[in-house]
Amino acid sequence: MKEARSEDEEREDGGRNTWKRQLLREKQVEEDGATDVQEGNRCSRKGEERRAEERRTLSVQEEEEEEGRKKDKMTDRKMKKRRG
């Protein structure tokens, strides 16, 4: 398949036959399965999902640490009462 011409080449010929180039691009997209934009969006979504999962993991860890600190405080208070 003929490669799509650069924007400079398109400007030089005054935009003639742009519809042919557009058809070639669309056909190439169908053959490839995705455009660069679609591929970028797909990667972006994966990154967002990964970051969301990391945030969920961190929030769970923070909750567990907070519970651990509360338990430590409670046991410290009980130990002080027994001593004092």
C-alpha positions as CSV (number, residue, x, y, z in Angstrom):
1,M,0.0,0.0,0.0
2,K,1.2,3.5,-0.8
3,E,2.3,5.4,2.3
4,A,0.3,8.5,3.2
5,R,2.0,11.7,2.2
6,S,3.4,14.1,4.7
7,E,1.5,17.4,5.4
8,D,4.3,19.3,3.6
9,E,3.7,17.3,0.5
10,E,-0.1,17.9,0.8
11,R,0.5,21.7,1.1
12,E,2.7,21.7,-1.9
13,D,0.1,20.2,-4.3
14,G,-2.6,22.5,-2.9
15,G,-4.5,19.7,-1.3
16,R,-5.4,18.0,-4.6
17,N,-6.4,14.3,-4.2
18,T,-6.8,14.6,-0.5
19,W,-9.9,12.4,-0.6
20,K,-7.8,9.6,-2.1
21,R,-5.2,9.9,0.7
22,Q,-8.0,10.0,3.2
23,L,-9.4,6.7,1.8
24,L,-6.0,5.2,1.9
25,R,-5.6,6.2,5.5
26,E,-9.0,4.8,6.4
27,K,-8.2,1.6,4.7
28,Q,-4.9,1.4,6.6
29,V,-6.7,2.0,9.8
30,E,-9.1,-0.9,9.1
31,E,-6.1,-3.1,8.3
32,D,-4.1,-2.1,11.4
33,G,-7.1,-2.3,13.7
34,A,-6.5,1.0,15.4
35,T,-5.2,4.5,14.9
36,D,-2.4,6.0,16.9
37,V,-5.0,8.0,18.8
38,Q,-7.1,5.0,19.6
39,E,-4.0,3.1,20.7
40,G,-2.9,6.1,22.8
41,N,-6.4,6.2,24.4
42,R,-6.2,2.5,25.1
43,C,-2.8,2.9,26.8
44,S,-4.1,5.9,28.7
45,R,-7.1,4.0,30.1
46,K,-4.8,1.1,31.2
47,G,-2.6,3.6,33.0
48,E,-5.6,5.3,34.7
49,E,-6.9,1.8,35.7
50,R,-3.5,0.9,37.1
51,R,-3.2,4.2,39.1
52,A,-6.7,3.8,40.4
53,E,-5.8,0.3,41.6
54,E,-2.7,1.6,43.3
55,R,-4.7,4.3,45.1
56,R,-7.2,1.6,46.3
57,T,-4.3,-0.6,47.5
58,L,-2.7,2.4,49.3
59,S,-6.0,3.4,50.9
60,V,-6.5,-0.2,52.2
61,Q,-2.9,-0.2,53.5
62,E,-3.4,3.2,55.2
63,E,-6.7,1.9,56.8
64,E,-4.9,-1.2,58.1
65,E,-2.1,0.9,59.5
66,E,-4.6,3.3,61.2
67,E,-6.4,0.3,62.8
68,G,-3.0,-1.0,64.0
69,R,-2.2,2.3,65.6
70,K,-5.6,2.4,67.3
71,K,-5.0,-1.1,68.7
72,D,-1.6,-0.2,69.9
73,K,-3.0,2.9,71.7
74,M,-5.7,0.7,73.3
75,T,-3.1,-1.8,74.5
76,D,-0.8,0.9,75.8
77,R,-3.7,2.4,77.8
78,K,-4.6,-1.0,79.3
79,M,-1.0,-1.6,80.3
80,K,-0.8,1.8,82.0
81,K,-4.0,1.0,83.9
82,R,-2.6,-2.3,85.1
83,R,0.7,-0.7,86.2
84,G,-0.8,2.4,87.8
